[in-house]
């Protein structure tokens, strides 16, 4: 009974204490999660790329989700929960700025609406001290978004783009129309686990993405030179109004920039983000020795998101290499012949009609050779890129992991004076080629592709050449007739005179030969006469 009584008294004391705290205005909160313990748990999570045979082992980092992707081939060098949905926070703004850059000029005027100013929390990241009707140039606005991470400026930029493109449906707000444009662009880039509801990344249950999808967006964003410059600027200053006496100064919280504690010399650009539901997020790009990498880190703590990013960049640059397809490919050879590749510029251009893209490359571990990659030929995804007809694409994998591709193009330059028709492959040969592609790999993992042949129908070219040759022969024949015959009377007289002279010369020659024969016979007779004596 005493134990029960003690327990009852203890509970009564706790109840009285809570009532007192409530009446005194004291808030009783749950204990803050142990963030360091969470990081240790995240370090133990599996790294999917470590399961790839002969692939370099990736670093154990405290982020719950992360990816390292080569920018142009989209080869995934490091993968950790890359398809897990996360809240992107302010890293959303790279897509906002990308769409603004692609649809606007930098001198356009962005005007703040009432919604853009007042629909963002006062305690969030803001430019501050702006009112409805204030304006910025688009260039100033993008700097404010990428350096200050200003939420109301991002909203104003999104509204400006939506209004310029007239995207609003009936009873639809501009920012809602811009979110639809964001989702459309994300889908075009290949994002499948992404949905945006705003331009600034403020928390919303329906505003999410994945590390893989954000890396795809980052590849497009960091391929823009001006956006790279803006997203690597540590400080920015400007005048909001021309009448302002003082300039506004803003500084980025990104610690990867020059002069910051985690300065990374190979950085192309970077964007931070934070909401409590996502913790620290970071998307960055770096370039070293011609290789460009994009890194995304989700759900990390300060300042470890910067340490994780640097560790992943170092892992990528130290363990992987770029290998040119044109310089190393031996399974697929394109033989153009002298007819189509000539120093005499038969068609006005000595560029081969069919060639591999010169700038194509694949990404492989440093321990691998080009011949370790398995290639396959794809005729299905034919397209026109930069005025070039893509006949086929060579896709490369390494340990069943895509590592790059190379397009086989029909012509490098668009020609208006000649036209060429692409034909279908010869059925029998196409079947043989397909069979070679599906052949079982050898013991060393390579494939015996046999004779890999690409066919084009050049019938129009051959017919044209034959017509030109026939015309040339006909003209030469006419010219020879005209030279050997003259229709004027004087010409006829000259012809007879030349003929008589030729006959006279011939007669003189024959007479000379007769005299010489007679003299020779006389000498023989004299010799014979002397011998008889």
Beta strands, then each sheet from edge to edge (+ up, - down):
strand 1: 65-70
strand 2: 76-80
strand 3: 85-86
strand 4: 109-111
strand 5: 135-137
strand 6: 209-210
strand 7: 235-238
strand 8: 248-251
strand 9: 267-275
strand 10: 279-288
strand 11: 291-300
strand 12: 320-324
strand 13: 355-356
strand 14: 361-365
strand 15: 374-378
strand 16: 384-385
strand 17: 388-398
strand 18: 401-409
sheet 1: 2+ 1- 11+ 10- 9+
sheet 2: 3+ 6-
sheet 3: 4+ 5-
sheet 4: 7+ 8-
sheet 5: 12+ 14-
sheet 6: 13+ 18- 17+ 15-
sheet 7: 13+ 18- 17+ 16-
end
